[in-house]
């Protein structure tokens, strides 16, 4: 199954009605379990499911150790698409994000609220970085240029991680912004590149949840095409994250 499906539709204009084949991004549930116990169900776009799970566990402080300790049981639906992942984690390696928290129920349009404590990567403190507007806009341009699913459907988000030299490290697309962010973090972890990531660029707006994931990954600059929420700005200030939003039309808004 592809990450998009084509549907018959009618395109109405002021001149005519045209029959078209319209590609739409796939949205389907992914159930996540830990040691056989339900953790969450997230609405996501098929692909990079293991990256998503590893990134989610890391950003929720459920598992932040060597991913070689994990094993995954993948269950596919009748279309051959992964719709459930059961992660086996040694009990001694499970973080307090799981032991002390509620179960998570996440959907594609919004993130997960309720966290009472943040904890960055061990041994690191986030520090504001002074990056100029052309550099920040350049990351958004690189993001836009490397989103094949968005170009096909116009219906998904993209998230990319960059080094301070501007190198594009990882890019992922998904129907949900927070899913795409988790997929990026998970891929960085699996490829041993998390310590190189210094900038996270996102295709949409910035919510509290995106800020928390950025912080938990130790990424100190967050760049967005659209608007931040008030809570996102407050948390960026508190956590030492440089936030650049409305990055479009050769303009950048910095929240300091």
WOMORA-V864386 format. One record per pair of residues at least 6 apart in sequence whose ideal C-beta (glycine too) atoms are under 6 Angstrom apart, sorted by the first residue. I is the first residue (numbers start at 1). J is the second residue. Records with the same first field share a line. If there is no record, write none. Layout:
I: J + J
This chain:
1: 79 + 81
3: 26 + 45 + 46 + 47 + 149
4: 23 + 25 + 152 + 153
5: 24 + 26
6: 21 + 23
7: 22 + 24
9: 20 + 22
10: 17 + 19
11: 18 + 20
23: 152 + 153
24: 153
25: 45 + 153 + 155 + 156 + 175
26: 45 + 46
27: 43 + 108 + 175
29: 41 + 43
30: 42 + 44
31: 41 + 84
32: 39 + 40 + 53 + 85
33: 39 + 86
34: 87 + 89
40: 104 + 106
42: 106
43: 107 + 108
44: 174 + 179
45: 174 + 175
46: 81
48: 172 + 183
49: 82 + 85
50: 72
51: 183 + 186 + 187
52: 179 + 182 + 183
53: 85
54: 67 + 186 + 189
55: 182 + 183 + 185 + 186
56: 182
57: 63
58: 64 + 185
59: 185 + 213 + 216
60: 97
61: 95 + 97 + 119
62: 95 + 97 + 98
63: 89
64: 95
65: 93
67: 189
69: 90 + 93
70: 87
71: 88
72: 85 + 87
73: 86
74: 82 + 85
75: 84
76: 82
77: 83
104: 112
106: 112
108: 175 + 176
111: 178 + 207 + 209
112: 209
118: 215
120: 218
121: 218
124: 218
126: 220 + 239 + 240 + 241
127: 240
128: 240 + 242
129: 220 + 221 + 242
133: 252
136: 223 + 244 + 247 + 252
137: 247
139: 162 + 199 + 201 + 223
140: 201 + 225 + 247
142: 168
143: 158 + 160 + 201
146: 171
147: 158 + 173
149: 156 + 173
150: 156 + 158
156: 173 + 175
157: 177 + 180 + 203 + 204
158: 173 + 203
159: 172 + 180 + 181 + 184 + 202
160: 171 + 201
161: 169 + 170 + 184 + 188 + 197 + 200
162: 168 + 199
163: 196 + 198
164: 198
169: 193 + 197
170: 184 + 187 + 188
172: 180 + 183 + 184
174: 180
177: 204
178: 209
181: 210 + 213
185: 217
188: 194 + 197
197: 219
199: 221
200: 214 + 219 + 222
201: 223
202: 224
203: 225
204: 226
205: 226 + 227
206: 224 + 228 + 232
207: 229 + 232
208: 231 + 232
211: 232 + 235 + 236
214: 222
215: 239
220: 241
221: 242
222: 241 + 243
223: 244 + 247
224: 245
225: 247 + 248
227: 245
228: 245
233: 255
236: 243
243: 255
244: 252 + 254
245: 253
246: 253
